[in-house]
Each structure stands twice: as structure tokens, then as C-alpha cells.
């Protein structure tokens, strides 16, 4: 773990160095603005380069040289970047505030909810598997996530190959750096506030609502889109004529989006243009003797680079880019009084509609009527129109219930209350109604409320736009809250007491079944909120400390409130534990030990077990399974049925039925087939490993489509089952008491 603390920062540093090298013409730009863009550019160029090499079937031959070249170029970029940062100092206040928000959250998530090395890995198991497999075989098995490029697995594989990185320990060590990246983007977004007095308040709201430790293509795409929003706003500000600015933003964004969308399947032209654009920009800058800060064309090229990075990162990139472009264009027209007035009326209507939609859906559900109000069929048609498919995974993100839960989880109860209180203030109070005349409030509030309406319709996975809702509401609240604070008489003591009341109220809720099982996980949050209130009461006695302590209290409370909302949703996310749990984890010490033991198995070995057990073994070994799945709730019905047949045959000791059922599953084992073909292995027999535990038996005997327990089973496997599995084994059975492992070979035809 200590060693990983020195290795994991390279996950960000390597693409950052390469990006700085490619964006060298922007070296005089504000570093906090260019760093996220440089990281995104470097990450996508590296990933696309690996993808090109794999598509040309040469990656296994040049893997070592490619890793060395990337590290060398990155080192050069970092050295040049450090030279250009001389004399630059980050503001101290946002650094302190960011640390105050991120540090307690990290300690809570990774040291209270979890215990090393046990944590919630389901967001990372696929990327870990691909990374380990790539480092071991030098084959990029992109079948599992072919809808977008695999940035995280490729960067992780570089660290594994060059520095001995351990992805499991790295999940703990990389989290603070991910938080720093997100807080940096939050600081960048706070610069959208055009009055310096509210920027720290905006940063407090943004950093606490955007903070998280998850890292994936969706995360990179989301935060890259926020960077794009800021870049588009800066680009539009450099054009004096507002109509020209808006036209440039929309045409540039739409044209670049269509251009990159067309190139997305083709890695080579994408990389060539991504690399060529900064080089061309440097030539233009040198020939015109214009710095990046003054040249509109260079900013236009930067936007092309940003969009080029975002499009292949995730399926929702088109939505994010359109939201960023629309917001930047709207903000550029803030000097048009009629637009502000129109948006103000739209903002009021959208906010009321956003409150009515969930109530209407709840009423229909309570009445139990077979209403034709459902929009599901329309959503399916729209999804198909944009090239999507209607399946089990789509259904997971469908519906008003999912949308409301995701909205609440992203904001937290306190943020939602602030939004509600400010809205009531803006329509009921005379000085509150004046807020709708201020562009910063009216425009951003309307964008947030409009997006909320779209999300609450239940459109599949529309809630992935929630980060923009948080950004837009935070910017609007940064204008409204100071005015409301003065209006209610600056109640310092009430503000200090509220966090403690929140903590105690949440603690009381956590005592109710089925939340009581998770009560011990909430104790630090309740204590932290009470202590924060006490600290603010003490600080408020000194006038010089009042403003700073209140902003810090707001940021900390919002962060703790979001974590509290997550705790309330534990039963929804993880179900009811079968016994007392000590950590939020889906794997046990026995499973970790077994997975580490299986690292010595050849990569051509196929794992046969339940999805939960398979996930951690895949993540630790890079081995493949005979069935594909994107997460535990979307296992293909046919694969689920076949897997149960295979496991029943294994537990009954029937080798013939086991091999026959496994052979029927192999056509869907696309990752396994791709790897053995790329490794030029002739499959005369399929080397299989049966991993069987009481959890496997419980999953095997469950009903079709039934959700299994998230938490590992600790009961010992009964000895009769072990003896039947021994009948299948070729060699000695590995039995830890909880898990039995048996190896055997089957003919591909069964």
C-alpha cells in the first residue's frame, strides 16, 4: 500500500506529461485551466495508440517499446511543464477548502465503510481485468467494453508493466488523486461566476457536490465536459459581437461533434488529428506572433481537441457536449434583457414541473391504474433512433423512481432543500423576485431546472446529466444565498446548529429497519456534523472568521449530507446483508487469497463460478469467464440459465453434463475466444477452473433473474459437495474451507 502511494500518481502524471507536450503552445495559459485538458488529451492519445496497435495485431510485439516511449515523452512534457510553472501559486483559500471537503470524505469511504483491501470494486472490476490481462498477455481485449475506448485499463496496464502496480491496492491509493482532479475542475467551473465575491461560495457548492472517488470513462467524460463548458465560455467572451460569439460556439461545437463522431470508430485518423491540431496551433501561434490568450483560432482548435477527447470516452458524450455548448451560448447572450426575462419565466415553470412530475408518478403508482401515461415506448423508439438497443441494461436506467433516487443521491437532502428554499424566496419575496433579473441566477437556474425535468421524465440514463444540474444550480445559488442570508438576518447560530440536527436526524432514520443493519457505518458522519456545528459556533464569535467559517461549514455539510444520502440508499444499492458486516465489500479474505493463488494459471484458463466470485478473480488474474456481463444485474438470460446448468453439473460431480453445458456457453465467451486467437493458441481442450462456495450454491439455486446478495457468504462449503466436485477434478482440489477449486479439461464440442 505504501509503495502504491508513489506509483499511483503516475496514472495522472503520464497522460498529463504527454498532454502538456502536445499543448505546449498553451504553456502561458492559466495552469489550472490547461491541466485537465492536457490530461484528457494525453489519456485519449495513449489509449487510441494502443487501440491502433491492437487493431493492426502488432501490440504484442511492440508493447514494451510503446510503454517506454510513452513514459519518455511524458517525462519530457512534465519537465517542460514544471519549467513553465515557475512563480505560479495556487490560491490558498480554495486549497484549504478543497482539502476540508475531500479529506474527511476519503477517510470515511476508504477507512470506515471499507477496510484494506476490502472495498466496493464493482465499478472497477472490468477495467482491472482488462488491465491485468493486457499487462500479462500484451493483448488489448476490448470486447468487454467495445462501446468506448479503455482509458483506465490501458493506463493501469502501463503502471503494472513498468512499475509493478497492484490494481487492488491502487484502488485505495488513486482515490485522493481522483478527488484532487475533480476539485480542480470544480475550481475551474467556479470561474464562471462573473463576480469575484461569490466565487468561493460557488467553489464550496461545486466541490462538495462534484466530489467523488470513482474513476471511469463516464467520470472523465463528465468532468471533461465541464472543462469544455468553461473553455467555450472563455472562447465566446473573446468575440465582441454576441451573435457572432453564439454562432461560433454552436457551429464549432456541433461541427466538431459530428466530425469526431464520424471518426470515432477509426482510431488512426482520430489520433492523427488529435496530435496534429496542437502542432498546427503552435505553427499558427508562432507565425502570427499571437499568444494563446489572444488568439481566437487557437482557442477554437483547443475546443476541437477537447471534443475529440470526449467523444470516444463514453456513450453519453454527445449529450454532455450539447449541454456544454447550449450553456455557453446562453451565457454569452446574458446582456440581452428579453432573453433573461424569457429564461426567468421558463425557469419558474420548469422548477414547478420538476416538483409535479414525481408527485404525479407517485399518485399513479398509489392508485394502481393502468394508465397510458407511461413514456417507456416513446423512450425505446428514441433510443433506437440514436442507435441504442433495448435490453436489460437499458431497463435499469429507466423510470421516474430511478431518476428521483439518482437525483437525490447526486445532490443530497441539504442541497435539495437549499434549491427549494431559494426558489420559494425568489417567487414570494420582493427582493427575491429581483434575482430573476440577474443573468447569473436566471440563466443557470433555468438550465438546471430544465435538465431536472428531462431527468425526472425517467428517460433511460438521463440522470447521467446530474453533474451539470449540480453545476448550474451551484452557480445560481452562489448569487442567491448571500442575498437570502442577509434577508433572514444572518442567523449564525441557527446555521451552526442545523448540521448537528441533520446528523442526528439521519442517525435516527438509520435506526429504522432495514437501515439498522448499516447503522454503524453512519456514526462518524453524525459525529462529524455535530462537531462541525460546534466549531462554527466557536468561530462565529470572531467577526473576521465568520464568513470563512460559514463557507467551510457549508462545503463540509453538503459533502457529509451527500454521504448521508448514500448511507440511506445502502439497502437499495446493496440489499439486506445476511449477517453482520464489517465493510462494504463483495469479496472475502478467502476469495482474495484464492484469486491471488490463481494468478499462476495460464491466461487461456476459463473461470466457472457465480458472477460475484468470478468478478474478483477476473480483476486479480485477468482470466476470462464463459459468459459476458456489464454488471451483476444484466447477466444475459441465456447465459444465466446455462451457467446454472454448468454449476449444478459441477456440484453433482457429473463431468459429461458439465463439459456439454460449458461447450454450449463457449460461443458467447467472446473475450475468451478473442484472447486465445490473438495468442495463436489452438484449442483442442478447454482448460476450466471450477470455483465453488456456499455463495455459488445460493446463486445456483436462486430463481431466474433474482438478485443475489452483494455481500460474500462466510459459511463453510459442505463436505459432500466438495467430494462430488473432486470427482471432476484433474489433480488435487484446493479447498480453503469456504471455497473449493477444481481444474479439469473439456473438449470444445463438449
C-alpha positions in Angstrom: 0.0 0.0 0.0 2.8 2.4 0.9 4.6 1.6 -2.4 1.4 2.2 -4.3 1.3 5.8 -2.9 4.4 6.5 -5.0 3.2 4.6 -8.1 -0.4 5.6 -8.5 0.1 9.4 -9.1 1.7 8.3 -12.4 -1.7 7.3 -13.6 -2.4 11.0 -13.9 1.1 12.2 -14.4 1.9 10.1 -17.5 -1.0 11.3 -19.7 -0.6 14.8 -18.2 3.0 15.0 -19.3 2.2 13.8 -22.8 -0.7 16.2 -23.0 1.5 19.2 -21.9 3.9 18.2 -24.6 1.1 18.3 -27.2 -0.4 21.5 -25.8 3.0 23.3 -25.4 1.7 26.3 -27.3 -0.7 26.9 -24.3 2.0 26.9 -21.7 1.3 30.5 -20.7 -2.3 29.8 -20.2 -3.6 29.6 -16.6 -2.3 26.2 -15.4 -5.5 25.3 -13.5 -7.3 25.7 -16.9 -4.9 23.7 -19.1 -4.1 20.8 -16.8 -7.4 18.9 -17.1 -7.4 19.5 -20.8 -3.8 18.2 -21.1 -4.6 15.1 -19.0 -7.6 14.3 -21.2 -5.7 14.8 -24.4 -2.8 12.6 -23.2 -5.1 9.9 -21.9 -7.0 9.6 -25.2 -3.9 9.7 -27.4 -2.3 6.9 -25.3 -5.5 4.8 -25.4 -6.0 5.3 -29.1 -2.4 4.4 -29.8 -2.8 1.1 -28.0 -6.1 0.6 -29.8 -4.4 1.2 -33.2 -1.6 -1.2 -32.4 -4.1 -3.9 -31.3 -6.2 -3.5 -34.5 -3.1 -4.0 -36.5 -2.2 -7.0 -34.4 1.2 -5.7 -33.5 0.6 -4.6 -29.9 2.1 -7.8 -28.5 5.3 -7.2 -30.5 5.8 -3.5 -29.7 4.2 -3.4 -26.2 7.4 -2.9 -24.2 8.8 -0.3 -26.7 5.4 1.6 -26.7 5.3 1.7 -22.9 8.9 3.0 -22.8 8.3 5.7 -25.5 5.1 6.9 -23.7 7.0 7.2 -20.3 9.9 9.0 -22.0 7.7 11.5 -23.8 5.6 12.1 -20.7 8.7 12.8 -18.6 9.8 15.4 -21.2 6.4 17.0 -21.1 6.4 17.1 -17.3 9.9 18.7 -17.1 8.8 21.3 -19.7 5.6 21.9 -17.7 7.4 22.3 -14.4 9.7 24.9 -16.0 6.7 26.9 -17.2 5.0 26.8 -13.7 7.8 28.8 -12.0 6.3 31.6 -9.9 2.7 30.3 -10.1 0.9 29.7 -6.8 -2.5 28.3 -6.3 -4.8 30.4 -4.1 -4.5 29.2 -0.5 -8.2 29.5 0.3 -9.5 27.0 -2.3 -6.7 24.6 -1.4 -7.7 24.6 2.3 -11.4 24.4 1.4 -10.8 21.6 -1.1 -8.8 19.6 1.5 -11.5 20.2 4.1 -14.1 18.6 1.8 -12.0 15.8 0.3 -10.0 14.5 3.3 -12.9 13.6 5.6 -14.8 12.0 2.7 -11.8 9.9 1.8 -11.2 8.7 5.3 -14.9 7.8 5.7 -15.2 6.0 2.4 -11.9 4.1 2.5 -11.3 3.6 6.2 -14.8 3.3 7.7 -17.0 1.9 5.0 -14.1 -0.3 3.9 -11.1 -2.0 5.4 -8.0 -2.6 3.4 -8.0 -4.4 1.0 -11.8 -4.8 1.1 -13.9 -2.1 -0.7 -16.7 -1.7 -3.2 -15.0 -2.6 -6.5 -17.9 -3.3 -8.9 -17.2 -0.1 -10.8 -13.7 -1.2 -11.4 -13.7 -5.0 -11.9 -13.9 -4.9 -15.7 -11.1 -2.3 -16.1 -8.9 -4.2 -13.6 -9.4 -7.5 -15.5 -8.6 -5.9 -18.9 -5.5 -4.1 -17.3 -4.1 -7.3 -15.8 -4.8 -9.3 -18.9 -3.1 -6.6 -21.1 -0.1 -6.5 -18.8 0.3 -10.3 -18.8 -0.6 -11.1 -22.5 0.1 -7.7 -24.2 -3.3 -8.2 -25.9 -5.9 -5.5 -25.5 -9.1 -7.5 -25.1 -11.5 -4.7 -25.8 -14.6 -7.0 -26.3 -15.9 -6.3 -22.9 -16.2 -2.5 -23.4 -16.2 -2.1 -27.1 -18.6 0.9 -27.0 -15.8 3.2 -25.9 -12.0 3.2 -25.6 -10.5 1.7 -22.5 -8.5 4.6 -20.9 -8.3 3.3 -17.4 -7.3 -0.3 -18.2 -4.6 0.9 -20.6 -3.1 3.4 -18.2 -3.2 0.8 -15.4 -1.5 -1.8 -17.5 1.4 0.7 -18.2 1.8 1.0 -14.4 1.6 -2.8 -13.9 4.2 -3.5 -16.6 6.6 -0.7 -15.8 6.3 -0.2 -12.0 4.7 -3.4 -10.6 1.4 -1.6 -9.8 -1.2 -3.6 -7.9 -4.7 -2.5 -9.0 -6.4 -3.6 -5.8 -4.0 -1.5 -3.6 -4.2 1.2 -6.2 -7.9 1.5 -5.8 -7.2 3.0 -2.4 -4.1 5.0 -3.4 -5.6 6.6 -6.5 -8.7 7.9 -4.8 -7.1 11.1 -3.3 -5.7 12.0 -6.8 -9.1 11.4 -8.4 -10.6 13.7 -5.7 -7.9 16.3 -6.5 -8.7 16.1 -10.2 -12.4 16.7 -9.5 -11.8 19.5 -7.1 -9.6 21.2 -9.7 -12.3 21.0 -12.3 -14.8 22.4 -9.6 -12.4 25.3 -9.1 -12.3 25.9 -12.8 -16.1 25.8 -13.0 -16.4 28.4 -10.2 -14.6 30.8 -12.5 -17.9 31.0 -14.5 -19.2 33.3 -11.7 -18.5 36.8 -13.0 -18.3 38.4 -9.6 -15.2 37.5 -7.5 -17.2 37.9 -4.3 -19.3 34.8 -4.9 -16.6 32.6 -6.4 -15.5 31.0 -3.1 -19.2 30.3 -2.3 -19.6 28.8 -5.8 -16.5 26.7 -5.3 -17.8 25.4 -1.9 -21.0 24.3 -3.5 -19.3 22.8 -6.6 -16.5 21.0 -4.8 -18.9 19.4 -2.3 -21.5 18.2 -4.9 -19.0 17.1 -7.6 -16.6 15.4 -5.2 -16.2 11.6 -5.5 -13.6 8.9 -5.8 -15.0 6.9 -8.8 -12.9 7.0 -11.9 -14.0 5.7 -15.3 -14.7 6.8 -18.8 -18.0 8.3 -17.7 -16.3 10.3 -15.0 -13.6 11.6 -17.4 -16.2 12.5 -20.0 -18.4 14.3 -17.4 -15.6 16.4 -16.0 -14.0 16.9 -19.4 -17.4 18.4 -20.5 -17.3 20.8 -17.6 -13.8 21.9 -18.8 -15.3 22.2 -22.3 -18.1 24.5 -20.8 -15.5 26.8 -19.3 -13.4 26.8 -22.5 -16.4 27.6 -24.6 -17.4 30.4 -22.3 -13.9 31.9 -22.5 -13.9 31.4 -26.2 -17.2 33.3 -26.6 -16.0 36.1 -24.3 -13.2 36.9 -26.7 -15.6 37.7 -29.5 -17.2 41.2 -29.1 -20.4 40.6 -31.2 -22.7 38.4 -29.2 -24.5 36.9 -32.2 -21.1 36.0 -33.8 -20.0 34.5 -30.5 -23.1 32.3 -30.1 -22.9 31.3 -33.7 -19.2 30.4 -33.4 -19.8 28.4 -30.2 -22.7 26.4 -31.7 -21.3 25.8 -35.2 -17.9 25.0 -33.8 -19.2 22.5 -31.2 -21.8 20.9 -33.5 -19.3 20.6 -36.4 -16.6 19.2 -34.1 -19.0 16.8 -32.5 -20.2 15.4 -35.9 -16.6 15.3 -37.2 -15.3 13.4 -34.2 -18.4 11.1 -34.1 -17.7 10.1 -37.7 -14.0 9.4 -36.8 -14.8 7.6 -33.6 -14.7 4.0 -34.9 -11.4 4.8 -36.7 -8.5 5.2 -34.2 -5.8 6.2 -36.6 -7.3 9.4 -38.1 -8.5 10.3 -34.6 -5.0 10.1 -33.2 -3.5 11.8 -36.2 -5.9 14.8 -36.0 -5.7 15.0 -32.2 -1.9 15.2 -32.4 -1.9 17.3 -35.5 -4.2 20.0 -34.1 -1.9 21.2 -31.3 1.1 21.1 -33.7 -0.8 23.2 -36.2 -1.9 25.5 -33.5 1.7 26.0 -32.4 2.6 26.9 -36.0 -0.2 29.4 -36.3 0.7 30.9 -33.0 4.3 31.3 -34.0 3.6 32.7 -37.4 1.0 35.2 -36.2 3.1 36.1 -33.1 -0.2 35.7 -31.1 -0.3 34.1 -27.6 -2.9 31.5 -26.9 -4.7 34.0 -24.6 -5.3 36.4 -27.5 -5.8 34.1 -30.5 -9.4 33.1 -31.1 -8.3 30.5 -33.6 -6.1 28.8 -31.1 -9.0 28.6 -28.7 -11.1 27.1 -31.4 -8.5 24.5 -32.0 -8.4 23.7 -28.3 -12.1 23.1 -28.3 -11.7 20.7 -31.2 -9.1 18.9 -29.1 -11.4 18.7 -26.1 -14.3 17.4 -28.1 -12.0 14.9 -29.8 -11.1 13.6 -26.4 -14.7 13.5 -25.0 -16.4 11.7 -27.9 -14.7 8.3 -27.7 -14.7 8.4 -23.9 -18.3 7.5 -23.3 -21.7 6.9 -24.9 -23.3 10.0 -23.4 -20.6 12.3 -24.8 -23.0 13.7 -27.4 -25.4 14.7 -24.6 -22.7 16.3 -22.5 -21.2 18.3 -25.4 -24.6 19.6 -26.4 -25.3 20.7 -22.8 -22.0 22.5 -22.6 -22.4 24.2 -25.9 -26.0 25.3 -25.1 -25.0 26.6 -21.7 -22.0 28.5 -23.1 -24.1 30.0 -25.9 -26.9 31.0 -23.5 -24.4 32.6 -21.1 -22.9 34.7 -23.9 -26.3 36.3 -24.5 -26.7 37.3 -20.9 -26.7 41.0 -21.9 -30.0 40.6 -23.8 -32.8 41.6 -21.4 -35.5 39.8 -23.3 -33.6 36.5 -23.1 -33.1 36.9 -19.4 -36.8 37.6 -18.9 -37.8 34.7 -21.1 -35.5 32.3 -19.3 -36.7 33.6 -16.0 -40.3 32.5 -16.8 -39.1 29.2 -18.2 -37.1 28.7 -15.0 -40.1 29.1 -12.8 -42.2 26.8 -15.0 -39.5 24.2 -15.2 -39.0 24.2 -11.4 -42.7 23.7 -10.7 -42.9 20.9 -13.4 -39.9 19.2 -11.8 -41.8 19.1 -8.5 -45.0 17.9 -10.1 -43.6 15.0 -12.2 -42.5 12.8 -9.2 -45.8 13.5 -7.4 -47.8 12.6 -10.5 -45.8 9.4 -10.9 -46.3 8.6 -7.2 -50.1 9.2 -7.5 -50.4 6.9 -10.5 -48.4 4.2 -8.6 -50.6 4.5 -5.5 -53.8 4.4 -7.4 -52.5 1.4 -9.3 -54.2 2.4 -12.6 -53.1 1.0 -15.9 -52.5 4.5 -17.2 -51.3 5.2 -20.7 -49.2 8.0 -19.3 -46.1 5.8 -19.5 -43.5 7.1 -21.8 -41.5 3.9 -22.0 -42.4 3.0 -25.6 -41.5 6.5 -26.7 -38.2 6.3 -24.9 -37.4 3.0 -26.6 -38.1 4.5 -30.0 -35.9 7.5 -29.3 -33.1 5.2 -28.0 -33.3 3.1 -31.2 -33.3 6.2 -33.3 -29.9 7.1 -31.9 -28.5 3.7 -32.5 -29.1 2.2 -29.0 -30.6 -1.1 -28.2 -33.4 -2.0 -25.8 -32.3 -4.6 -23.3 -31.9 -5.4 -19.6 -29.3 -2.8 -19.1 -31.5 -0.1 -20.6 -34.3 -1.0 -18.3 -32.0 -0.5 -15.2 -31.8 3.2 -16.0 -35.5 3.7 -16.9 -38.3 5.3 -14.9 -39.2 8.1 -12.6 -38.2 6.1 -9.5 -34.7 5.6 -10.7 -34.4 9.2 -11.7 -35.6 10.6 -8.4 -33.2 8.3 -6.5 -30.3 9.3 -8.7 -31.2 13.0 -8.4 -31.3 12.8 -4.6 -28.1 10.7 -4.4 -26.2 13.2 -6.6 -27.3 16.3 -4.6 -28.2 15.2 -1.1 -31.1 16.4 1.0 -29.5 19.7 2.1 -28.7 20.8 -1.4 -32.2 20.0 -2.5 -33.5 22.0 0.5 -31.3 24.9 -0.5 -32.7 24.8 -4.0 -36.3 24.6 -2.7 -35.8 27.4 -0.2 -34.2 29.7 -2.7 -36.9 29.0 -5.2 -39.6 29.9 -2.7 -37.7 33.0 -1.8 -37.4 34.0 -5.4 -41.1 33.9 -6.0 -42.5 35.0 -2.6 -40.2 37.8 -1.6 -40.0 41.2 -3.4 -36.2 41.3 -3.1 -36.1 37.6 -4.0 -38.0 38.2 -7.2 -35.2 40.6 -8.2 -33.0 37.6 -8.6 -34.7 36.7 -11.8 -33.4 39.9 -13.4 -29.8 38.8 -12.7 -28.4 36.7 -15.6 -26.2 34.5 -13.4 -29.2 33.4 -11.4 -31.9 33.3 -14.1 -29.9 31.6 -16.9 -28.2 29.0 -14.9 -31.2 28.2 -12.7 -33.3 27.7 -15.9 -30.7 25.4 -17.4 -30.6 23.3 -14.1 -34.4 23.2 -13.8 -34.8 22.2 -17.4 -32.3 19.4 -17.1 -34.1 18.2 -14.0 -37.4 18.0 -15.8 -35.7 16.0 -18.6 -34.1 13.6 -16.0 -37.3 13.2 -14.0 -39.3 12.1 -17.0 -37.5 8.8 -16.5 -35.7 8.8 -19.8 -33.2 5.9 -19.8 -29.9 7.0 -18.1 -30.8 10.7 -18.4 -29.7 11.1 -14.8 -26.1 10.9 -16.0 -26.5 14.6 -16.8 -26.8 15.2 -13.0 -23.3 16.7 -12.7 -24.4 19.6 -15.0 -27.5 20.0 -12.8 -25.3 20.4 -9.8 -23.0 22.8 -11.6 -25.8 25.1 -12.8 -27.7 25.1 -9.5 -24.5 25.8 -7.6 -23.7 28.8 -9.9 -27.2 30.1 -9.4 -27.2 29.6 -5.6 -23.9 31.4 -5.3 -25.8 34.6 -6.3 -29.0 33.9 -4.3 -27.6 32.6 -0.9 -25.8 35.8 0.1 -28.9 37.8 -0.5 -31.1 35.3 1.3 -28.6 35.2 4.2 -28.9 39.0 4.7 -32.7 38.9 4.3 -33.1 36.5 7.2 -30.8 38.5 9.5 -27.6 36.5 9.2 -28.6 33.7 11.7 -25.1 32.4 12.5 -26.2 30.3 15.5 -29.1 28.7 13.5 -26.7 27.9 10.6 -24.3 26.3 13.1 -26.9 24.2 14.7 -28.5 22.9 11.5 -25.6 20.5 10.6 -25.9 18.9 14.0 -29.7 18.5 13.6 -29.1 16.9 10.2 -26.6 14.4 11.6 -28.9 13.5 14.5 -32.0 13.2 12.1 -30.1 10.9 9.7 -28.9 8.8 12.7 -32.5 8.4 13.8 -33.6 7.3 10.4 -30.7 4.8 10.2 -32.2 3.0 13.3 -35.2 2.0 11.2 -35.3 -1.4 9.6 -33.8 -2.4 7.1 -31.3 0.5 7.6 -30.4 -0.6 11.1 -28.0 -3.2 9.7 -26.0 -0.3 8.3 -26.2 2.0 11.4 -22.6 1.5 12.5 -21.5 2.9 9.1 -23.2 6.2 9.8 -21.7 7.1 13.3 -18.7 9.1 12.0 -20.9 11.2 9.7 -23.3 12.1 12.6 -20.3 12.9 14.9 -18.7 15.0 12.1 -21.8 17.1 11.5 -22.2 17.7 15.3 -18.6 18.7 15.6 -18.8 21.0 12.6 -21.7 22.8 14.1 -19.8 23.3 17.4 -16.7 24.5 15.6 -18.7 27.1 13.6 -20.4 28.4 16.8 -16.9 29.0 18.2 -15.6 30.6 15.0 -18.6 32.8 14.6 -17.7 34.7 17.8 -14.9 36.4 15.8 -16.2 38.7 13.1 -13.1 38.1 10.9 -13.7 34.4 10.9 -17.4 34.4 10.3 -17.6 34.4 6.5 -14.8 31.9 6.0 -16.2 29.5 8.7 -19.7 29.6 7.2 -18.4 28.8 3.7 -16.3 26.0 5.1 -19.3 24.7 7.1 -21.5 24.8 4.0 -19.0 22.8 2.0 -18.4 20.2 4.7 -22.1 19.8 5.5 -23.0 19.4 1.8 -20.3 16.7 1.5 -21.4 14.9 4.6 -25.1 15.2 3.5 -24.4 13.5 0.2 -22.6 10.7 2.0 -25.6 10.5 4.4 -27.9 10.2 1.4 -25.7 7.4 0.1 -26.0 5.6 3.5 -29.8 5.9 3.4 -29.7 4.2 0.0 -27.5 1.3 1.1 -30.4 -1.2 1.1 -31.3 0.0 -2.4 -27.7 -0.4 -3.6 -26.6 -3.5 -1.7 -29.7 -5.2 -0.4 -30.1 -6.6 3.1 -26.9 -8.4 4.4 -27.4 -12.0 5.5 -25.4 -11.3 8.7 -23.4 -8.6 10.4 -20.9 -7.0 8.0 -17.7 -5.2 8.8 -17.1 -3.5 5.4 -19.0 -2.6 2.2 -17.4 -5.3 0.0 -18.4 -8.0 -2.3 -15.5 -10.3 -1.7 -14.0 -12.1 1.3 -10.4 -12.8 2.5 -10.8 -16.4 1.2 -11.7 -15.1 -2.3 -8.8 -12.7 -2.3 -6.4 -15.5 -1.3 -7.9 -17.8 -3.9 -7.7 -15.1 -6.6 -4.0 -14.5 -5.8 -3.4 -18.2 -5.9 -4.9 -18.4 -9.3 -2.6 -15.8 -10.8 -0.2 -18.6 -11.8 -2.8 -20.2 -14.0 -2.3 -19.7 -17.8 -4.3 -16.9 -19.4 -6.1 -19.5 -21.6 -7.9 -20.9 -18.5 -11.6 -20.2 -18.2 -13.3 -19.5 -14.8 -16.6 -21.2 -14.0 -18.3 -19.7 -10.9 -21.1 -17.4 -9.9 -20.8 -13.7 -11.1 -19.8 -12.4 -7.7 -16.9 -14.7 -7.2 -15.9 -14.5 -10.8 -15.7 -10.7 -10.7 -12.9 -10.6 -8.1 -11.0 -13.5 -9.7 -11.1 -11.8 -13.1 -9.9 -8.5 -11.5 -6.9 -10.1 -9.9 -5.9 -12.6 -12.6 -7.1 -11.3 -15.9 -8.7 -14.6 -16.7 -11.9 -14.9 -18.7 -15.3 -16.4 -18.0 -17.7 -18.3 -20.4 -20.3 -15.5 -20.1 -20.2 -11.7 -20.7 -21.9 -9.2 -18.4 -21.6 -5.5 -17.8 -22.7 -5.7 -14.1 -24.4 -8.2 -11.9 -27.9 -7.1 -12.8 -27.5 -7.5 -16.5 -26.3 -11.1 -17.0 -27.8 -12.3 -20.2 -30.8 -14.6 -19.6 -29.4 -17.3 -21.8 -26.0 -17.1 -20.1 -27.6 -17.1 -16.6 -29.7 -20.2 -17.4 -26.6 -22.0 -18.9 -24.4 -21.0 -16.0 -26.8 -22.6 -13.5 -26.8 -25.8 -15.5 -23.0 -25.8 -15.5 -22.8 -25.2 -11.8 -25.4 -27.8 -11.0 -23.4 -30.3 -13.0 -20.2 -29.4 -11.1 -21.8 -29.7 -7.7 -23.3 -33.1 -8.6 -20.0 -34.4 -9.9 -21.3 -35.0 -13.4 -18.4 -34.4 -15.8 -20.2 -35.2 -19.0 -23.0 -32.8 -18.3 -20.6 -30.1 -17.1 -18.5 -30.3 -20.3 -21.6 -30.4 -22.5 -23.1 -27.3 -20.9 -19.8 -25.5 -20.9 -19.4 -26.2 -24.6 -22.9 -24.6 -25.2 -21.7 -21.5 -23.4 -18.5 -21.0 -25.3 -20.0 -19.3 -28.4 -20.9 -16.4 -26.1 -17.5 -16.3 -24.4 -16.2 -13.7 -26.8 -13.4 -12.4 -24.6 -12.0 -15.8 -24.1 -12.2 -16.5 -27.9 -10.5 -13.3 -28.8 -7.6 -13.8 -26.4 -6.8 -17.4 -27.4 -7.0 -16.4 -31.1 -4.6 -13.4 -30.5 -2.3 -15.7 -28.6 -2.3 -18.1 -31.5 -3.4 -21.0 -29.3 -5.1 -24.0 -30.9 -7.9 -25.0 -28.5 -8.0 -28.8 -28.6 -9.3 -28.8 -25.0 -10.7 -26.1 -22.8 -8.9 -25.6 -19.6 -11.6 -24.8 -17.0 -11.4 -24.0 -13.3 -14.4 -24.5 -11.1 -14.6 -22.2 -8.1 -17.4 -23.2 -5.8 -18.6 -21.9 -2.5 -21.8 -21.6 -0.4 -22.4 -18.3 -2.3 -22.1 -20.1 -5.6 -24.6 -22.7 -4.4 -27.0 -19.9 -3.2 -26.8 -18.2 -6.6 -27.1 -21.5 -8.5 -30.4 -22.3 -6.6 -31.9 -18.9 -6.9 -34.7 -18.1 -9.3 -34.1 -16.7 -12.8 -33.4 -13.0 -12.6 -33.3 -12.9 -8.8 -30.7 -10.5 -7.4 -28.1 -12.2 -5.3 -26.7 -10.9 -2.1 -24.0 -8.3 -2.7 -22.0 -9.4 0.4 -19.8 -12.5 0.5 -21.0 -15.7 2.2 -18.8 -16.8 5.1 -20.4 -20.2 5.7 -18.2 -23.2 5.0 -18.9 -25.3 2.0 -20.4 -28.7 3.0 -18.0 -31.6 2.6 -20.4 -33.8 0.4 -20.4 -31.1 -2.2 -16.6 -30.9 -2.1 -16.4 -34.7 -2.6 -18.6 -34.5 -5.6 -16.5 -31.7 -7.1 -13.4 -33.9 -6.5 -14.9 -36.4 -9.0 -14.5 -33.8 -11.7 -11.0 -32.6 -10.8 -7.8 -33.5 -12.7 -5.4 -33.4 -9.8 -5.9 -32.2 -6.2 -8.8 -30.0 -5.2 -7.8 -26.7 -3.5 -10.2 -26.3 -0.5 -9.9 -23.5 1.9 -13.0 -24.5 4.0 -15.2 -21.9 2.3 -14.2 -22.3 -1.3 -13.3 -25.4 -3.4 -11.2 -25.0 -6.6 -11.0 -27.8 -9.1 -9.3 -27.9 -12.5 -10.3 -30.0 -15.5 -10.3 -30.1 -19.3 -13.2 -30.4 -21.7 -13.4 -30.8 -25.4 -14.7 -27.6 -27.1 -17.6 -29.6 -28.6 -18.5 -30.9 -25.2 
